[in-house]
Amino acid sequence: LLEEEGLLSFHLGLLQWEWDETDVESRTASTENVVDLLQGKMEKLSTEAQGFLQCAACLGASFVAETIHIVWHDKRMSYMDSSTVESSTEELLTTMVEENYLESPKNNEYRWTHDNVQQAASSLIEEESRASFRHSIGEVLYKELSVNVLDTYLFEVANLLNTATAGVTNIDYAKINLTAAEKARNVSAFEKCSDYASKGIRMLRNDTWTSHPEMTVKLYSLAAEAERFLGRHNQMEMYCSEVLAQKSISILQKKEVYLARLDRMANAELRHEDAVRLCLSILKELKCRFPRGRVKGLVKALVLVHRTVKMVKQTPTEVFNSMPVATDPTKLAVMALLNRLNYWSYTAGDKYIYLLILTNSAMNR
């Protein structure tokens, strides 16, 4: 590249390379300058090759031949004219490897030789149409990729689809963002989870709580959970309030936003008594009731402890080992709440000690 730009030359008389260090430093001192040099070199390629680089730049740091083939098959005619001799995807990939824009560490797998190379290829796309171009490639991938391959490129496809969605209502794209948010949450990438969930929410229809209640509550719940982990409690509360205001969905469907609100109360605001009271009211709606009053509660707790100890002693170990894993969503929700209530009743003070005993007994039964 330096030789092509006249920054480096070979002296045949001295049989050595020559360069002006000051000139080289001034032309390559910043990332922007390097990208400009690379872009200038790319612009000398054929229109077809430039279009191919533009498409490849939208696929992330690495991609497989099948993916770029799908995209190029859809886009190639935009870069062709009557005088162009069409090249195959394989020929174009080979050219890009020879030009040191791409490398192929594994068969049919390609990656950019440097981040600046990918940035330069992306810069070939006209700025005013860059968002719509990337979005159109996202649409191609969403329609053409198999389910398994789409899962592999989930974040890339979601990012591409999200580049030009202002004011767009699209349930399919909302689902892609939901899946991406769940995947980001599972690897504790809460900033990305929040981003995908919020974008998915903006793509929902006005009647979404009646037309797509399950997807809607999942998006809002993920957004609330992510905001809680990020410490943005006002934003979290906005999502929680939206879900809790819905009369058409069950208490079980509201579980995640309740847990987010409870964790904020107890852990961020240290309002343990308020958390205990709210937790008890939710458990009551899930048909898990506790006796009122400290004295009555202690008596009930002692009776339950006695029964639990007796039951454990009389039950062979093999029975416990063969018990199936709990899958009932209501029971799982109750256990999640009891686990928190167990801790919060301890930190709330002596007057809730009976709840500590009761929850331990209930969880062991």
DRENTI-429351 format. One record per residue (C-alpha): x, y, z. Coordinates in Angstrom, 2 decimals, padded with zeros to 5 digits. Example, Ala and Ser with C-alpha at 12.3 -4.5 7.8 and 13.67 -1.06 7.14 Angstrom:
<atoms>
<atom east="012.30" north="-004.50" up="007.80"/>
<atom east="013.67" north="-001.06" up="007.14"/>
</atoms>
This chain:
<atoms>
<atom east="000.00" north="000.00" up="000.00"/>
<atom east="002.82" north="002.45" up="000.86"/>
<atom east="004.50" north="001.69" up="-002.47"/>
<atom east="001.28" north="002.22" up="-004.40"/>
<atom east="000.77" north="005.59" up="-002.71"/>
<atom east="004.33" north="006.70" up="-003.58"/>
<atom east="005.47" north="006.64" up="000.04"/>
<atom east="007.93" north="003.79" up="-000.51"/>
<atom east="010.19" north="003.04" up="-003.50"/>
<atom east="012.98" north="000.65" up="-004.39"/>
<atom east="016.30" north="002.17" up="-005.53"/>
<atom east="017.72" north="-000.12" up="-008.22"/>
<atom east="021.21" north="001.39" up="-007.97"/>
<atom east="021.49" north="000.95" up="-004.23"/>
<atom east="019.32" north="-002.17" up="-004.18"/>
<atom east="017.38" north="-000.97" up="-001.17"/>
<atom east="014.04" north="000.55" up="-000.21"/>
<atom east="013.82" north="004.29" up="000.29"/>
<atom east="011.20" north="006.44" up="002.02"/>
<atom east="010.65" north="009.81" up="003.63"/>
<atom east="009.95" north="009.08" up="007.28"/>
<atom east="008.29" north="012.44" up="007.89"/>
<atom east="005.99" north="011.99" up="004.88"/>
<atom east="005.06" north="008.43" up="005.91"/>
<atom east="004.31" north="009.50" up="009.48"/>
<atom east="002.16" north="012.43" up="008.39"/>
<atom east="000.16" north="010.27" up="005.97"/>
<atom east="-000.35" north="007.34" up="008.38"/>
<atom east="-000.25" north="008.98" up="011.82"/>
<atom east="-003.92" north="008.37" up="012.55"/>
<atom east="-006.48" north="005.67" up="011.97"/>
<atom east="-008.42" north="008.05" up="009.71"/>
<atom east="-005.41" north="008.50" up="007.45"/>
<atom east="-004.86" north="004.75" up="007.18"/>
<atom east="-008.53" north="004.20" up="006.35"/>
<atom east="-008.36" north="006.96" up="003.72"/>
<atom east="-005.32" north="005.29" up="002.12"/>
<atom east="-007.06" north="001.92" up="002.05"/>
<atom east="-010.25" north="003.44" up="000.69"/>
<atom east="-008.30" north="005.18" up="-002.05"/>
<atom east="-006.74" north="001.86" up="-003.06"/>
<atom east="-010.13" north="000.12" up="-003.05"/>
<atom east="-011.63" north="002.81" up="-005.26"/>
<atom east="-009.21" north="001.79" up="-008.00"/>
<atom east="-010.85" north="-001.64" up="-008.17"/>
<atom east="-013.66" north="-002.46" up="-010.57"/>
<atom east="-017.20" north="-001.39" up="-009.69"/>
<atom east="-018.07" north="-005.04" up="-009.16"/>
<atom east="-015.18" north="-005.59" up="-006.73"/>
<atom east="-016.06" north="-002.42" up="-004.80"/>
<atom east="-019.67" north="-003.57" up="-004.49"/>
<atom east="-018.51" north="-006.95" up="-003.26"/>
<atom east="-016.37" north="-005.27" up="-000.56"/>
<atom east="-019.32" north="-003.11" up="000.49"/>
<atom east="-021.50" north="-006.18" up="000.98"/>
<atom east="-018.77" north="-008.08" up="002.83"/>
<atom east="-018.17" north="-005.11" up="005.15"/>
<atom east="-021.72" north="-005.50" up="006.49"/>
<atom east="-021.17" north="-009.11" up="007.59"/>
<atom east="-018.95" north="-008.44" up="010.58"/>
<atom east="-015.31" north="-009.24" up="011.30"/>
<atom east="-015.61" north="-012.74" up="009.81"/>
<atom east="-018.05" north="-014.69" up="007.68"/>
<atom east="-018.40" north="-017.88" up="005.67"/>
<atom east="-018.52" north="-018.19" up="001.89"/>
<atom east="-022.17" north="-019.27" up="001.98"/>
<atom east="-023.25" north="-016.03" up="003.66"/>
<atom east="-021.49" north="-013.63" up="001.31"/>
<atom east="-022.74" north="-015.73" up="-001.62"/>
<atom east="-026.35" north="-015.23" up="-000.49"/>
<atom east="-025.88" north="-011.48" up="-000.14"/>
<atom east="-023.91" north="-011.05" up="-003.37"/>
<atom east="-026.41" north="-013.10" up="-005.36"/>
<atom east="-029.08" north="-010.57" up="-004.34"/>
<atom east="-026.96" north="-007.42" up="-004.75"/>
<atom east="-024.61" north="-008.11" up="-007.66"/>
<atom east="-026.87" north="-006.76" up="-010.42"/>
<atom east="-026.69" north="-003.28" up="-008.85"/>
<atom east="-022.98" north="-003.18" up="-009.75"/>
<atom east="-023.15" north="-004.68" up="-013.23"/>
<atom east="-023.50" north="-003.08" up="-016.66"/>
<atom east="-023.44" north="-004.38" up="-020.20"/>
<atom east="-019.64" north="-004.17" up="-020.37"/>
<atom east="-018.98" north="-006.00" up="-017.10"/>
<atom east="-017.75" north="-009.57" up="-017.21"/>
<atom east="-019.42" north="-011.16" up="-014.23"/>
<atom east="-017.16" north="-012.86" up="-011.69"/>
<atom east="-018.25" north="-015.68" up="-009.42"/>
<atom east="-018.32" north="-015.28" up="-005.65"/>
<atom east="-015.33" north="-017.63" up="-005.40"/>
<atom east="-013.33" north="-015.54" up="-007.87"/>
<atom east="-014.08" north="-012.34" up="-006.02"/>
<atom east="-013.11" north="-013.91" up="-002.69"/>
<atom east="-009.84" north="-015.10" up="-004.18"/>
<atom east="-009.15" north="-011.59" up="-005.49"/>
<atom east="-009.79" north="-010.05" up="-002.07"/>
<atom east="-007.42" north="-012.54" up="-000.44"/>
<atom east="-004.74" north="-011.79" up="-003.05"/>
<atom east="-005.20" north="-008.06" up="-002.42"/>
<atom east="-004.73" north="-008.72" up="001.33"/>
<atom east="-008.14" north="-007.38" up="002.24"/>
<atom east="-009.33" north="-010.78" up="003.44"/>
<atom east="-007.67" north="-013.90" up="004.77"/>
<atom east="-008.97" north="-017.43" up="004.95"/>
<atom east="-007.73" north="-019.26" up="008.06"/>
<atom east="-010.12" north="-022.16" up="007.41"/>
<atom east="-011.78" north="-023.61" up="004.36"/>
<atom east="-014.73" north="-021.42" up="003.27"/>
<atom east="-014.20" north="-019.08" up="006.25"/>
<atom east="-012.98" north="-015.52" up="005.74"/>
<atom east="-012.04" north="-012.60" up="007.95"/>
<atom east="-010.74" north="-009.09" up="007.43"/>
<atom east="-006.98" north="-008.72" up="007.72"/>
<atom east="-007.52" north="-005.68" up="009.98"/>
<atom east="-010.37" north="-003.64" up="011.43"/>
<atom east="-009.23" north="-000.66" up="009.34"/>
<atom east="-009.67" north="-002.69" up="006.16"/>
<atom east="-013.30" north="-003.45" up="007.05"/>
<atom east="-013.86" north="000.20" up="007.97"/>
<atom east="-012.43" north="001.33" up="004.63"/>
<atom east="-014.67" north="-001.11" up="002.75"/>
<atom east="-017.67" north="000.20" up="004.68"/>
<atom east="-016.66" north="003.76" up="003.80"/>
<atom east="-017.15" north="002.90" up="000.13"/>
<atom east="-020.90" north="002.96" up="000.77"/>
<atom east="-022.32" north="006.46" up="000.31"/>
<atom east="-022.99" north="007.93" up="003.74"/>
<atom east="-026.56" north="009.04" up="003.02"/>
<atom east="-027.59" north="005.55" up="001.92"/>
<atom east="-025.41" north="003.52" up="004.34"/>
<atom east="-028.17" north="002.80" up="006.85"/>
<atom east="-030.68" north="001.67" up="004.22"/>
<atom east="-028.00" north="-000.42" up="002.48"/>
<atom east="-027.11" north="-002.24" up="005.69"/>
<atom east="-030.79" north="-002.72" up="006.49"/>
<atom east="-031.42" north="-004.25" up="003.06"/>
<atom east="-028.61" north="-006.75" up="003.63"/>
<atom east="-030.13" north="-007.63" up="006.99"/>
<atom east="-033.43" north="-008.32" up="005.24"/>
<atom east="-031.70" north="-010.64" up="002.74"/>
<atom east="-029.98" north="-012.59" up="005.51"/>
<atom east="-033.18" north="-012.81" up="007.57"/>
<atom east="-035.13" north="-014.23" up="004.63"/>
<atom east="-032.49" north="-016.54" up="003.19"/>
<atom east="-030.44" north="-017.98" up="006.07"/>
<atom east="-031.47" north="-021.29" up="007.61"/>
<atom east="-032.55" north="-021.28" up="011.26"/>
<atom east="-029.24" north="-022.70" up="012.50"/>
<atom east="-027.10" north="-020.30" up="010.48"/>
<atom east="-029.32" north="-017.37" up="011.45"/>
<atom east="-028.71" north="-018.21" up="015.11"/>
<atom east="-024.96" north="-018.05" up="014.48"/>
<atom east="-025.28" north="-014.60" up="012.89"/>
<atom east="-028.08" north="-013.44" up="015.18"/>
<atom east="-026.38" north="-010.30" up="016.51"/>
<atom east="-025.10" north="-009.27" up="013.07"/>
<atom east="-028.53" north="-009.69" up="011.46"/>
<atom east="-030.29" north="-007.84" up="014.30"/>
<atom east="-027.77" north="-004.99" up="014.07"/>
<atom east="-028.28" north="-004.72" up="010.31"/>
<atom east="-032.07" north="-004.73" up="010.60"/>
<atom east="-031.93" north="-002.08" up="013.31"/>
<atom east="-030.01" north="000.44" up="011.20"/>
<atom east="-033.08" north="001.88" up="009.47"/>
<atom east="-036.14" north="001.19" up="011.61"/>
<atom east="-037.23" north="004.63" up="012.79"/>
<atom east="-041.02" north="004.53" up="012.91"/>
<atom east="-041.08" north="000.98" up="011.53"/>
<atom east="-043.59" north="-001.51" up="012.92"/>
<atom east="-042.53" north="-005.09" up="012.21"/>
<atom east="-043.36" north="-008.06" up="014.42"/>
<atom east="-040.78" north="-010.32" up="012.73"/>
<atom east="-037.98" north="-007.85" up="013.42"/>
<atom east="-039.24" north="-007.42" up="016.99"/>
<atom east="-038.90" north="-011.20" up="017.41"/>
<atom east="-035.31" north="-011.08" up="016.11"/>
<atom east="-034.52" north="-008.40" up="018.70"/>
<atom east="-036.21" north="-010.47" up="021.41"/>
<atom east="-034.05" north="-013.49" up="020.58"/>
<atom east="-030.93" north="-011.30" up="020.46"/>
<atom east="-031.82" north="-009.72" up="023.82"/>
<atom east="-032.27" north="-013.18" up="025.39"/>
<atom east="-028.95" north="-014.35" up="023.99"/>
<atom east="-027.19" north="-011.20" up="025.26"/>
<atom east="-028.78" north="-011.62" up="028.71"/>
<atom east="-027.57" north="-015.23" up="028.89"/>
<atom east="-023.94" north="-014.07" up="028.54"/>
<atom east="-024.49" north="-011.11" up="030.93"/>
<atom east="-024.17" north="-008.53" up="028.14"/>
<atom east="-026.82" north="-006.32" up="029.74"/>
<atom east="-026.06" north="-003.16" up="027.74"/>
<atom east="-026.65" north="-005.07" up="024.51"/>
<atom east="-029.67" north="-006.80" up="026.04"/>
<atom east="-031.18" north="-003.42" up="026.89"/>
<atom east="-030.46" north="-002.10" up="023.40"/>
<atom east="-032.07" north="-005.06" up="021.58"/>
<atom east="-035.08" north="-005.16" up="023.93"/>
<atom east="-035.76" north="-001.42" up="023.60"/>
<atom east="-035.49" north="-001.58" up="019.80"/>
<atom east="-037.83" north="-004.58" up="019.75"/>
<atom east="-040.36" north="-002.67" up="021.87"/>
<atom east="-040.30" north="000.26" up="019.44"/>
<atom east="-041.18" north="-002.10" up="016.57"/>
<atom east="-044.35" north="-003.39" up="018.27"/>
<atom east="-047.82" north="-002.43" up="017.13"/>
<atom east="-050.15" north="-000.23" up="019.18"/>
<atom east="-052.36" north="-003.22" up="019.99"/>
<atom east="-049.41" north="-005.39" up="020.94"/>
<atom east="-050.72" north="-006.26" up="024.44"/>
<atom east="-053.73" north="-007.95" up="022.88"/>
<atom east="-052.23" north="-009.18" up="019.59"/>
<atom east="-048.83" north="-010.44" up="020.87"/>
<atom east="-048.96" north="-010.45" up="024.69"/>
<atom east="-046.30" north="-013.14" up="025.28"/>
<atom east="-043.66" north="-011.52" up="023.09"/>
<atom east="-044.47" north="-008.08" up="024.47"/>
<atom east="-044.15" north="-009.06" up="028.11"/>
<atom east="-040.87" north="-010.87" up="027.38"/>
<atom east="-039.40" north="-007.77" up="025.72"/>
<atom east="-040.47" north="-005.47" up="028.56"/>
<atom east="-039.27" north="-007.97" up="031.18"/>
<atom east="-035.86" north="-008.31" up="029.55"/>
<atom east="-035.57" north="-004.54" up="029.27"/>
<atom east="-036.46" north="-004.12" up="032.96"/>
<atom east="-034.01" north="-006.82" up="034.03"/>
<atom east="-031.19" north="-005.30" up="031.97"/>
<atom east="-031.83" north="-001.79" up="033.30"/>
<atom east="-031.79" north="-003.14" up="036.87"/>
<atom east="-028.37" north="-004.70" up="036.37"/>
<atom east="-027.12" north="-001.50" up="034.76"/>
<atom east="-028.37" north="000.54" up="037.72"/>
<atom east="-030.76" north="002.65" up="035.64"/>
<atom east="-033.71" north="002.34" up="038.00"/>
<atom east="-035.90" north="005.08" up="036.51"/>
<atom east="-035.81" north="003.38" up="033.13"/>
<atom east="-036.40" north="000.01" up="034.78"/>
<atom east="-039.43" north="001.36" up="036.64"/>
<atom east="-040.91" north="002.66" up="033.38"/>
<atom east="-040.82" north="-000.84" up="031.88"/>
<atom east="-042.14" north="-002.42" up="035.09"/>
<atom east="-045.05" north="000.00" up="035.33"/>
<atom east="-046.07" north="-000.70" up="031.74"/>
<atom east="-046.25" north="-004.45" up="032.39"/>
<atom east="-047.92" north="-004.24" up="035.81"/>
<atom east="-050.61" north="-001.93" up="034.42"/>
<atom east="-051.82" north="-004.64" up="032.04"/>
<atom east="-054.99" north="-006.37" up="033.24"/>
<atom east="-055.01" north="-008.90" up="030.41"/>
<atom east="-051.91" north="-010.82" up="031.50"/>
<atom east="-051.51" north="-013.11" up="034.49"/>
<atom east="-049.50" north="-012.59" up="037.67"/>
<atom east="-047.21" north="-015.37" up="036.48"/>
<atom east="-046.40" north="-013.47" up="033.28"/>
<atom east="-045.50" north="-010.46" up="035.40"/>
<atom east="-043.03" north="-012.46" up="037.50"/>
<atom east="-039.81" north="-011.07" up="035.99"/>
<atom east="-040.77" north="-007.41" up="036.38"/>
<atom east="-041.91" north="-008.08" up="039.94"/>
<atom east="-038.53" north="-009.67" up="040.67"/>
<atom east="-036.79" north="-006.65" up="039.15"/>
<atom east="-038.83" north="-004.26" up="041.31"/>
<atom east="-038.29" north="-006.39" up="044.43"/>
<atom east="-034.53" north="-006.56" up="043.89"/>
<atom east="-034.39" north="-002.79" up="043.43"/>
<atom east="-036.33" north="-002.25" up="046.68"/>
<atom east="-034.21" north="-004.62" up="048.75"/>
<atom east="-030.74" north="-004.35" up="047.23"/>
<atom east="-030.53" north="-000.84" up="045.80"/>
<atom east="-032.80" north="001.05" up="048.22"/>
<atom east="-032.43" north="-001.28" up="051.26"/>
<atom east="-036.21" north="-001.22" up="051.82"/>
<atom east="-036.32" north="-004.77" up="053.14"/>
<atom east="-039.65" north="-004.50" up="054.95"/>
<atom east="-041.34" north="-003.09" up="051.83"/>
<atom east="-039.79" north="-005.91" up="049.79"/>
<atom east="-041.11" north="-008.49" up="052.28"/>
<atom east="-044.64" north="-007.06" up="052.14"/>
<atom east="-044.70" north="-006.92" up="048.33"/>
<atom east="-043.26" north="-010.42" up="048.11"/>
<atom east="-045.98" north="-011.75" up="050.43"/>
<atom east="-048.72" north="-010.13" up="048.36"/>
<atom east="-047.37" north="-011.70" up="045.14"/>
<atom east="-047.08" north="-015.11" up="046.81"/>
<atom east="-050.68" north="-014.79" up="047.97"/>
<atom east="-051.82" north="-014.28" up="044.37"/>
<atom east="-049.86" north="-017.43" up="043.47"/>
<atom east="-051.86" north="-019.34" up="046.14"/>
<atom east="-048.93" north="-019.51" up="048.58"/>
<atom east="-050.24" north="-017.99" up="051.82"/>
<atom east="-048.58" north="-017.28" up="055.13"/>
<atom east="-050.35" north="-016.87" up="058.50"/>
<atom east="-050.88" north="-013.33" up="059.73"/>
<atom east="-049.38" north="-012.21" up="063.02"/>
<atom east="-046.07" north="-012.96" up="064.69"/>
<atom east="-047.35" north="-015.39" up="067.37"/>
<atom east="-049.54" north="-017.38" up="064.99"/>
<atom east="-046.72" north="-017.35" up="062.46"/>
<atom east="-044.17" north="-018.73" up="064.95"/>
<atom east="-046.52" north="-021.52" up="066.00"/>
<atom east="-047.15" north="-022.45" up="062.37"/>
<atom east="-043.43" north="-022.28" up="061.66"/>
<atom east="-042.56" north="-024.66" up="064.52"/>
<atom east="-045.23" north="-027.14" up="063.42"/>
<atom east="-043.93" north="-027.05" up="059.85"/>
<atom east="-040.34" north="-027.53" up="060.98"/>
<atom east="-041.37" north="-030.59" up="063.02"/>
<atom east="-043.28" north="-032.08" up="060.08"/>
<atom east="-040.43" north="-031.39" up="057.67"/>
<atom east="-037.82" north="-033.03" up="059.91"/>
<atom east="-040.08" north="-036.06" up="060.43"/>
<atom east="-040.74" north="-036.38" up="056.69"/>
<atom east="-037.03" north="-036.20" up="055.82"/>
<atom east="-036.13" north="-038.86" up="058.38"/>
<atom east="-038.82" north="-041.24" up="057.13"/>
<atom east="-038.00" north="-040.85" up="053.44"/>
<atom east="-035.18" north="-042.98" up="051.95"/>
<atom east="-032.40" north="-041.10" up="050.16"/>
<atom east="-033.21" north="-042.96" up="046.94"/>
<atom east="-036.61" north="-041.28" up="046.82"/>
<atom east="-035.07" north="-037.80" up="046.91"/>
<atom east="-032.49" north="-038.77" up="044.26"/>
<atom east="-035.20" north="-040.04" up="041.91"/>
<atom east="-037.47" north="-037.02" up="042.23"/>
<atom east="-038.06" north="-035.22" up="038.89"/>
<atom east="-036.78" north="-031.71" up="038.30"/>
<atom east="-039.50" north="-029.12" up="038.90"/>
<atom east="-040.88" north="-027.69" up="035.66"/>
<atom east="-044.22" north="-026.22" up="036.71"/>
<atom east="-043.91" north="-022.44" up="036.07"/>
<atom east="-046.04" north="-021.51" up="039.08"/>
<atom east="-043.95" north="-023.61" up="041.46"/>
<atom east="-040.73" north="-022.23" up="039.97"/>
<atom east="-042.03" north="-018.68" up="040.46"/>
<atom east="-042.97" north="-019.45" up="044.05"/>
<atom east="-039.51" north="-020.89" up="044.73"/>
<atom east="-037.81" north="-017.82" up="043.26"/>
<atom east="-039.89" north="-015.58" up="045.53"/>
<atom east="-039.42" north="-017.79" up="048.60"/>
<atom east="-035.67" north="-017.75" up="048.08"/>
<atom east="-035.66" north="-013.96" up="048.17"/>
<atom east="-038.18" north="-013.80" up="051.03"/>
<atom east="-035.93" north="-016.08" up="053.05"/>
<atom east="-033.08" north="-013.58" up="052.90"/>
<atom east="-035.15" north="-010.41" up="053.20"/>
<atom east="-037.11" north="-011.66" up="056.23"/>
<atom east="-033.77" north="-012.15" up="057.96"/>
<atom east="-032.46" north="-008.67" up="057.11"/>
<atom east="-035.80" north="-006.99" up="057.92"/>
<atom east="-035.48" north="-007.75" up="061.65"/>
<atom east="-036.75" north="-009.97" up="064.49"/>
<atom east="-040.44" north="-009.44" up="063.79"/>
<atom east="-040.08" north="-011.37" up="060.53"/>
<atom east="-038.06" north="-014.26" up="061.95"/>
<atom east="-041.08" north="-016.56" up="061.68"/>
<atom east="-041.07" north="-015.94" up="057.93"/>
<atom east="-037.47" north="-017.09" up="057.79"/>
<atom east="-038.46" north="-020.39" up="059.41"/>
<atom east="-041.58" north="-020.75" up="057.28"/>
<atom east="-039.83" north="-020.13" up="053.99"/>
<atom east="-037.06" north="-022.59" up="054.83"/>
<atom east="-039.68" north="-025.19" up="055.73"/>
<atom east="-041.72" north="-024.50" up="052.60"/>
<atom east="-038.68" north="-024.76" up="050.32"/>
<atom east="-037.66" north="-028.08" up="051.87"/>
<atom east="-041.06" north="-029.72" up="051.48"/>
</atoms>
